[in-house]
Amino acid sequence: NGGEDWDDSMSVYVNDGNNGAIGDAETFSFEVIPVNDQPTISTGTINMTEGATDVVTVSELSFSDVDGSNGQTAYGPNDFDEVNSLTFMVTTGPQYGTLQVDTTGSGGWTNLTLNQYYNSAWIAAGRLRYVHDGTENFSDSFNVTVNDNKGQGNSTNSGTVNVDISPVNDRPQLYSKPTEKH
């Protein structure tokens, strides 16, 4: 069924065709060699106001992987019984804002580098943020890929995070007309 259960069994009964059992049931046990399951990505929508900064939360972007989730020991050469160390990268950045990461965890925000992997735990720790550029553009997005770091098929998955920006009433600009010389 695609789950993470690697042991199974079935019982077989032999019947003589006249509803009479011949002997006792025979039980066959199976040991299933696990394969790498694709990590999942869950995206929500960032809702913010024009010119603001939003620390990305797990309700806006999160990742998971069933590999290693059942505590069983695998049979065979694969190590998919271990919990995967998930990383993420932004493959296409936003047009009307900047993504920043706090690489040290101490509030030292730097611009995120596209196509570079970052620790997925940083999102839950509040170390990824979107900074709107303050323009009159009220919709944005960025694309993210998650990687389970197994280097095999089904190692990555992608999604898009949408950003909805509410406008603010900007202060009017005062312009003076240059005086003409006569």
Buried (B, 14 or more C-beta within 10 A) or exposed (E): EEEBEBEEEEEEEEEEEEEEEEEEEEEEEEEBEBEBBBBBBEBBEBEBEBBBBBBBBEEBBBBBBBBBBEEEEBEEEBEBBEEBEBBBBBEBBBEBBBBBBBBEEEEEBEEBEEEEBBBBEBBEEEBBBBBBBBEEBBEBBBBBBBBBEBEEEBBBBBBEBBBEBEEEEEEEEEEEEEEEEE
